[in-house]
């Protein structure tokens, strides 16, 4: 648990920088999206423009599906946390369940960022039942999420659950926790390029 918390603390500056840069880039790209898209399309051969428009539209749909999947997962996690907090007698259970569910959806962070330190606190203060309760809650939420995430993400992105699970696992091994997001995104890009006839499709 200590090693996990140290890893989270060490990675926080990178997460904050990533969020700031992403927000700034999103702002400038949104403000000048027409100028940027016009400039890019002028650099592309005419024969490729229809394909790139198809890729753009497909990626937008995939992004919407990904956001939808994350919102579904966050909602499920919220209700799990709410029930767990109510059983454990946590005051303001609704508020803390909402905050923990939002933290869970952020890159690198997760419910363990809240539940594990809370369990350690109760262990140090001698409240063993509550310490065990928060650990059990963390394990239950993690197990449920791992079992339903491939199905929900796969359905929202149009990928088979097994493909989603494999891409998440490979992404995790290559890039760490962020790879859980990058793996399915890479598969969506591959699928889009195949549908746009830029890459050959799989033989069936």
C-alpha positions in Angstrom: 0.0 0.0 0.0 2.9 2.4 0.9 4.6 1.6 -2.5 1.3 2.2 -4.3 0.8 5.6 -2.6 4.4 6.7 -3.3 3.9 5.8 -6.9 0.7 7.9 -7.0 2.3 10.9 -5.4 5.3 10.7 -7.7 3.1 10.6 -10.8 0.8 13.5 -9.7 3.1 16.2 -11.2 3.1 14.5 -14.5 -0.7 14.0 -14.4 -1.2 17.7 -13.5 1.1 18.8 -16.4 -0.7 16.5 -18.8 -4.1 17.9 -17.8 -2.9 21.5 -18.1 -1.3 20.9 -21.5 -4.4 19.0 -22.7 -6.8 21.7 -21.6 -4.6 24.4 -23.3 -4.3 22.4 -26.5 -8.0 21.7 -26.5 -8.8 25.4 -26.1 -6.5 26.5 -29.0 -7.6 23.7 -31.3 -11.3 24.5 -30.6 -10.8 28.2 -31.2 -8.9 27.7 -34.5 -10.3 24.4 -35.6 -11.5 25.7 -39.0 -8.1 27.3 -39.8 -6.2 24.2 -38.7 -8.5 21.8 -40.6 -8.3 23.9 -43.7 -4.5 24.1 -43.6 -4.1 20.4 -43.0 -6.5 19.5 -45.9 -4.7 21.7 -48.3 -1.5 19.7 -47.6 -3.2 16.4 -48.4 -3.6 15.0 -51.9 -7.2 15.2 -53.2 -7.5 11.4 -53.4 -6.9 11.1 -49.7 -9.3 13.8 -48.5 -12.5 11.6 -48.5 -10.7 8.9 -46.6 -9.5 11.4 -44.0 -13.0 12.8 -43.6 -14.2 9.2 -43.0 -11.5 8.6 -40.5 -12.3 11.9 -38.7 -16.0 11.1 -38.5 -15.3 7.5 -37.3 -12.9 8.7 -34.6 -15.4 11.3 -33.3 -18.0 8.5 -33.0 -15.4 6.3 -31.2 -14.6 9.2 -28.8 -18.2 9.6 -28.0 -18.5 5.9 -27.4 -15.4 6.0 -25.2 -16.8 8.8 -23.1 -20.2 7.0 -22.8 -18.4 3.9 -21.6 -16.5 5.8 -19.0 -19.7 7.5 -17.7 -21.4 4.2 -17.4 -18.4 2.8 -15.5 -18.3 5.9 -13.2 -22.1 5.5 -12.5 -21.7 1.9 -11.6 -18.7 2.6 -9.4 -20.6 5.5 -7.7 -23.5 3.2 -6.7 -21.1 0.6 -5.4 -19.3 3.2 -3.4 -22.6 4.7 -2.1 -23.8 1.3 -0.9 -20.4 0.5 0.6 -20.1 3.8 2.4 -23.7 3.5 3.8 -22.9 0.0 5.1 -19.7 1.3 6.7 -21.5 4.3 8.3 -19.6 7.0 6.4 -21.1 10.5 7.0 -22.0 12.4 3.8 -21.9 9.0 1.9 -23.4 10.5 -1.2 -20.9 13.3 -1.5 -17.8 11.2 -0.8 -19.1 8.4 -3.2 -19.4 11.0 -6.0 -15.9 12.4 -5.3 -14.3 9.0 -5.2 -16.1 7.9 -8.5 -14.8 11.1 -10.2 -11.3 10.4 -9.0 -11.6 6.8 -10.3 -12.1 7.9 -13.9 -9.0 10.1 -13.9 -5.8 8.7 -15.5 -3.4 6.9 -13.1 -5.6 7.6 -10.1 -8.4 5.2 -9.0 -10.6 4.3 -6.1 -7.5 2.9 -4.4 -6.3 6.5 -4.1 -9.0 7.1 -1.6 -9.9 3.7 -0.2 -6.4 2.4 0.6 -5.2 5.5 2.6 -8.5 5.6 4.4 -8.1 1.9 5.4 -4.5 2.6 6.6 -5.8 5.5 8.6 -8.4 3.4 10.4 -5.8 0.6 10.9 -3.4 3.0 12.6 -6.1 4.5 14.8 -7.1 1.0 15.9 -10.5 0.7 14.1 -9.8 -2.7 12.5 -13.4 -3.4 11.3 -13.5 -0.2 9.3 -10.0 -0.8 8.0 -11.0 -4.2 6.7 -14.3 -2.8 5.4 -12.6 -0.3 3.2 -10.1 -2.9 1.9 -13.0 -5.3 1.1 -14.9 -2.4 -0.7 -11.8 -1.7 -2.8 -11.4 -5.3 -3.7 -15.0 -5.7 -4.6 -15.1 -2.6 -6.8 -11.8 -3.5 -8.5 -13.1 -7.1 -9.3 -16.4 -5.9 -10.6 -14.7 -3.2 -12.8 -12.2 -5.6 -14.2 -15.0 -8.1 -15.1 -17.4 -5.5 -16.8 -15.1 -3.0 -18.3 -14.1 -5.0 -21.4 -17.7 -5.6 -22.2 -18.9 -2.0 -21.7 -16.0 -0.4 -23.5 -16.1 -3.0 -26.3 -19.8 -2.5 -26.9 -19.4 1.3 -26.9 -16.4 1.3 -29.2 -17.7 -1.5 -31.5 -15.0 -3.9 -30.4 -15.3 -7.5 -29.3 -14.9 -7.8 -25.5 -12.0 -10.2 -26.0 -10.2 -7.7 -28.3 -10.9 -5.0 -25.8 -9.5 -7.1 -23.0 -6.4 -8.0 -24.9 -5.7 -4.4 -26.0 -6.1 -3.2 -22.4 -3.7 -5.9 -21.1 -1.1 -5.2 -23.8 -1.4 -1.4 -23.2 -1.0 -2.0 -19.5 2.2 -4.0 -20.0 3.7 -1.5 -22.4 2.6 1.9 -21.0 1.4 1.2 -17.4 -2.0 2.4 -16.2 -2.3 4.9 -19.0 -2.1 1.9 -21.4 -5.5 0.8 -20.2 -6.9 3.7 -22.3 -4.3 3.7 -25.0 -4.8 0.0 -25.9 -8.5 0.3 -27.0 -7.8 3.6 -28.7 -5.0 2.0 -30.8 -7.4 -0.8 -31.8 -10.1 1.8 -32.8 -7.5 3.6 -34.9 -6.5 0.3 -36.6 -10.1 -0.6 -37.2 -10.8 2.9 -38.7 -7.8 2.7 -41.0 -9.0 -0.7 -42.2 -12.5 0.6 -42.9 -11.0 3.5 -44.8 -9.2 1.0 -47.0 -5.8 2.5 -45.9 -4.8 -0.8 -44.2 -5.8 -4.3 -45.4 -8.7 -5.9 -43.5 -8.3 -9.1 -41.5 -9.0 -12.3 -43.5 -12.4 -13.9 -42.5 
